[in-house]
Amino acid sequence: MSQPPLSEAAAIYASNPQRELPTRRGTELAMLGFAAFIVTCAFVLVQANQEQELSWAVVWYGLAYLGLFAIAHAAVRRWAAYADPLILPCVALLNGLGLVMIYRIDLANAEEATRAGEDFAADAPKQVLFTALALALFLAVLVLVKDHRTLTRYGYTAGLVGMVALALPALLPSSLSEVNGAKVWLKLPGFSIQPAEFAKILLMIFFASFLVAKRDLFMIAGRKVFGVELPRARDLGPLLIAAAVCLLVLVFEKDLGTSLLLFGIVLVMLYVATERAIWVVTGLSFFVVGCLIAYQLFTHVEQRVANWIDPLATYSDPGGGYQIAQGLFGLGTGGIGGTGLGAGRPEIVPESNTDFITAGLGEELGFVGLAAILVVYLLLATRGMRSALAVRDTFGKLLGCGLSFTIVMQVFVIVGGVTKLIPMTGITTPFLSYGGSSLLANYILVALLLRISDAARRPSQKPRPKQPQQQAPLAEAHTVMVQRPPAGGNATGEPTA
Amino acid sequence: MNKPMRRVGIAMITMVVLLLANITYIQVVKADDYRTDSRNRRVLLEEYSRQRGSIVSQFNGQVLADVTDTDDKLKFERHYINGPMYAPVTGYYSVRYGSGGIERAEDDILNGSDPRLFVRRLSDMVTGRDPRGGSVQLTINPAVQQAVYNLMSSKGYTGAAVAMNPKTGEILAMVSTPSYDPNELASHDSTAQQEAWTKFTDDPSNPMINRAISETYPPGSTFKLLVAAAELENGATASTPVSNAPNVKLPGTNTTLENYGGQTCPGTTFKDALAHSCNVPFATFAGELGADKLRETAANFGIGTPLSIPLSVAPSDLGEMDSQGALYQSGIGQRDVRLTPLQDLMLSATIANGGMAMKPQLIKSLLGADLSETLETFSPEELTGTPALSKENAAVLTDMMLASEANTKGGGKRGDIQIASKTGTAEHGTDPKATPPHAWYTAFAPAADPQIAVAVIVESGGNRGLAATGGTVAAEIGRAAINAQLGGG
C-alpha cells in the first residue's frame, strides 16, 4: 500500500525492461481461488444467518461465479499473459461480494414481499447475467485492442461518441430517459443503460490521446501570464469545450456524481500531462465557484448540502436526509465487527443494493469489513497506477493513470457520500452495486487496465516492428516543436482534426 | 510524467485514507449514537426477534405471558394466557404498535437489555445460546383476578376493579372491562395486527383503556371515608351528633343538597351517618373542615402523590373547592372530586392498614431468564410516611364501615367473613339526574386482620340503569374478590 514499492518497481522496469519476466498467471489463479473461497464463505454465511437451509442457490451462484472468472482468467492467459496478477482477483472479490450482498438483500425483500403478498423479482440472477455480459465485453476488449496505442487513432471519435452518449439523456424526452427522477438513462425496448458510464471511458480515451498530442503545445506554446505559461486558446479549445459540454449536460441531467467524477478525471489527466500544479489550482477554483453557483441556482443541490450537514435534522423532509440517516444507522449498528453477513437489516436503507450497498456491507461486515473493501479498491487502483508508471508510451501512461484514478474517485464520491464525508451524489460503486451499465463499463475499464499492464510488463524480446512514437502519429508533433514559433505562425503542429 | 503520476497515486491513497478515517468516526466513535437513535428500526427489530421473558404470577408461578416459537424471521411470538383477563396488567406487545402495561414498563428486563442481566448475557455469549430476556413476577393473585373478571364480563359491565393487600400494597387483582385480547396485537401477521388495532381503537367502549388506573371518576359516597377520617382526626367520635335533615341548602346558593332518595337520615350520630351514607352530615363536615384540612388528609391517603406501580397512574384530584357550596358538594365525592379506582381502593386499604397508606405495587420481583435467579425483590413501602389517621381512629372508622356493610345489599355475602365497606353511587354527566350513576364499592376483609382491600366501579349503573346503587351493582364484585382471596368463594 505504501509508496516505495511503486517507485522501486517502476525503476526496475524502466532501467531494465529487457529482463525476462515471469507472467505470474499462477499467482493470479491462486488469488482468484482465494477470492472465490472468500465469496463462497460469504454466501454460506448469508444462508446460515438467514436461517435457511443451504439451498441449491449456493451451488448455482457458485458455479456461475467460478465459471465466469475461469473464462476471464483463461482469456487473460491467452491475450494478456503479462498482465498484473492482482487486478483480476481484486475485481473478482469485489464483484463476488457485491453479488452476495445483492443476493442477501433479495432474500430480505423477498420475505417482505411474501408477507405483503406481492410479487418479487430477484436482482441477483440479473446481476449474474450482467456479469456474464460484462465479461463478454471484457473479452472483446482484450481481443480487439491488441495494443492500447491503437486507441489513439480513435481519440476524437471516442470524444465525440462519448459526448453524444453523455448528452443523449438530456436531449431525449423524459419518458425515454428518466428513472426515479434521474434523467441519466437510455431506455431501449427490453433494457436500459446509463450512457454516462460508458461515456466516462470514451472521454478518458479522448483526453489521453488529445493531451498526448498537445502535450508540448501546452507546455511550451503560449503566453506567459503572471509567470505562468498558458496554452493558446486554440490548443485548449477542444478540451474546454468538451469539459464545458460535460458539465452543462450533467447539470441538466441533475447527475452531480458523474459530473464530479468527470471533473476530477479531467483535472488529474491535465495535471499529469502538463506536470503543472497550476491546472489543479485553477480547476479547483473553478470548481468552488461552480459549486457556489450551483448551490444558489438549484434547489436539489441546496437540499443535498443540507442533508450532508445534518441528515438527522432533515430526516423527515421530502427529499431529506432519511436515506443517509438510515445508512448511518446501519453503519453505526454494524460498529467495529459488524452484525455478521445475513444477520443485519441492510434492506431498510432505500436503494440498498445500488448506491447504498457499502452501507449494507458496513452494517454486516462492520468497520473491519468495509475498511478491507476500501483497501481492495486501493490495491486495485495502485496496481493500475503501477502499470501506468511502468508502461513506456505516454498515451498508455495517461490512460492508465486516468483509469486507475477513476476507480478510486468513484469509490470516494459514493462511499464519501454514504458516510457523510461529502454531500451525497448518486453514483454506482464499481463492481459492487447492482446495475448492468456500471458493471459493463467498469469491466471495459479493467480490460484496458490489464491491456496496459500487459504492455508494461511484456518483455520486448520479440522482434515486433514497434516504434511507439511512429505508431502514435498524433504524438509526432513534439519532435518538430522545439522552439517557440512567432505568434500565429505554426501550421505544422496542428493535428488533422 | 512519472512525478505527477506518483503525486496522483498519493492523492488516491489520501482519498482512501480520508474514507477510512471517516468510517472510523462513523462506525467506532459515533456508532452508539446511531445505533441507539430512536429512528433506527434495526434495534427494535433485533429486540423483537429475541426470546422475550415471561410475565408470571407470584402465586404458584402461574404464567400470564410467554413466547411461542415461530418459523418466521421474528423467531418468537408473544402469547398471552387468558389475554383479555390480564390485559390491563400485562399490556400488549406488538411489532407494529409498540407496547403497553408491564410489557412497556419493564421492557428492559423482558427484552434482556437491562444491565442486571449482563452476567447472564455474557455466559449466553460464551455458551453460544441466544440471549433471552428476564422475567417479571407480578403480585397478582390469579384466583382473585379470575373471580372478578368473570363476574364483571359475564354481566357485561363497563368498569374496573382493583384489589390489594393493604399491609404490603401488593396489587392482587386489576381488572378493566370490557377488555381486549393482546394476542391479536402480538400476531406476526401485520394485516391481522392492523385489523386488531383498528378494531380496538375504534371501539366506542375503549377496551384498551385500563380503567383501574388511567381513568378518574367522581367517587361519590366512597369519598365519605376520607371526609370521615379527617373529621375523626379533627376530634369527632363515632357518637358525635349530626343532623338528620333530608336536605341542606348549599351556602351562598339556592340549591339544596339532599340525602339519597331525599330521605331523612335514619340516625343522628356520626356512625349512623356513615352507615346509612347520609349526605347532609358529610357535606356539613366538609364545610366545617375547610379545603386545607381535606387536602391534607387527602394527601396522606396518597391523592396528589405521583404514582407509578410501575404503570403510571392518572393523578386523582379534589378540584378547586373554592367556595362553601363547592366544599359541601365535594364532601360527598361529587363536584370536581376525581379519583382513579386505585386511589379509591387506597381509601379503604389505608384504613385497613391502621391509617398508613402503603405504596401500591404490581411487581413482586424481577427474575432471570430461567426464573431461578432473582434480580430484585420489592418490599412493602409506605406511600407518604404520614398516617392519614391514627390507629385508634382507623379502628373507629372500621367499626363504622362494618355497620355500613350491614346496611349494604347485593350478592356474595358470607357469614364467616367480616367485611368493612363503603358504597358509592356517583352522579355524573351533563344531566346527572337522568344519567345512570356510577356504582362504587370499596371494602376490606377480614375486618379484624385485613388481608385484602378492594375497590370496584361499574360505570353508568351497569345493568340497572338509573336505579343502580353501589350496593346493588358493585358490592357483589368486591365481595367476590374478597371471597376468592380468603378461600372458598
Interface residues (C-beta under 8 A of the other chain):
Chain A: M1 Q3 L6 S7 A10 E51 E111 R115 A116 V268 Y271 V272 A273 E275 L312 Y315 A325 Q326 L328 F329 G330 L331 G332 T333 G334 G335 I336 G344 R345 I348 G362 E363 G366 F367 L370 A371 L374 V375 Y377 L378 A381 T382 M385 A388 L389 T394 K397 L398 C401 S404 F405 V408 M409 V411 F412 V415 G416 T419 K420 L421
Chain B: M1 N2 K3 P4 M5 R6 R7 V8 G9 I10 A11 M12 I13 M15 V16 L18 L19 L20 N22 I23 T24 I26 Q27 V28 K30 A31 D32 D33 Y34 R35 D37 R39 N40 R41 R42 V43 L45 E46 K73 S190
